[in-house]
Amino acid sequence: MGEQPIFTTRAHVFQIDPSTKKNWVPASKQAVTVSYFYDVTRNSYRIISVDGAKVIINSTITPNMTFTKTSQKFGQWADSRANTVFGLGFSSEQQLTKVSSVNGTDDEKASHVGPADAQLKSENDKLKIALTQSAANVKKWEMELQTLRESNARLTTALQESAASLEQWKRQFSVCRDENDRLRNKIDELEEQCSEINREKERNTQLKRRIEELESELREKETELKDLRKQSEIIPQLMSECEYVSEKLEAAERDNQNLEDKVRSLKTDIEESKYRQRHLKVELKSFLEVLDSKIDDLHDFRRGLSKLGSDN
């Protein structure tokens, strides 16, 4: 006759922790359907539970196995074939009592068969389909396991190659560190050079200010020369003011001499820093040309005054 369905209930399924053999590990996230079957030929029970397509219980309970109640709503049994201990947690004590009686007398076994046989057979068919699908999944998992093993072998080879490359990376790191130290020293030297350049810029700024002061003095002298020209145009007053003009001219010559001395000193300074301030050379040359022209004009004016005095 084979297996006959007895009844179906819902319960939370647990398995004993294989490492500690003490703690319970949930086999499902929530309560699942648990079906009970009796095999008259073998005089044994089988408990089956499926969560979706996953078979979480497929345990045969023989007469020498015991279903033990450990609390009012929890029972357990040891399955040597599965090498584990299953536990079931129920919502009521009546459900636990009904399950614990499945391994009783033949009269008790027969009394369980009732109008729910058709539904249990349907559940049994679903369980068979789930078992078939589970077997297919096992083959799939075996193939995936083989793939994982091959991947693990490749990863092991890659790890060995990485270990072989580690020493080379260390040597390259040492070289890079030495190069980094050299570059740091070079940066320090460049920073010192930049500081020197800034000091040179400051000296150049001071020279520019000095040149501007000399140009201002030159413009003042040019103004004085213009005034002298205007005074020389007044002939009646020229003789009386000739001596005064001469003194002015001598003072102007002394000033010009001082200016020439300053210009020579400035030339010396410019020669010392001309590799830094070459653009000042053109301006200084123009300044010297203007100054020489003014000096020549002054000498010509003096000679003209002397000739005019001689004529008069």
Secondary structure, DSSP 8 states (H G I E B T S, - for coil): --EEEEEEEEEEEEEE-TTTSSSEEESSSS-EEEEEEEETTTTEEEEEEEETTEEEEEEEE-TT---EE-SSSEEEEEETTTTEEEEEE-SSHHHHHHHHTTTS-HHHHHHT-STTHHHHHHHHHHHHHHHHHHHHHHHHHHHHHHHHHHHHHHHHHHHHHHHHHHHHHHHHHHHHHHHHHHHHHHHHHHHHHHHHHHHHHHHHHHHHHHHHHHHHHHHHHHHHHHHHHHHHT-HHHHTTTHHHHHHHHHHHHHHHHHHHHHHHHHHHHHHHTTTT-THHHHHHHHHHHHHHHHHHHHHHHHHHHHHHHHH-
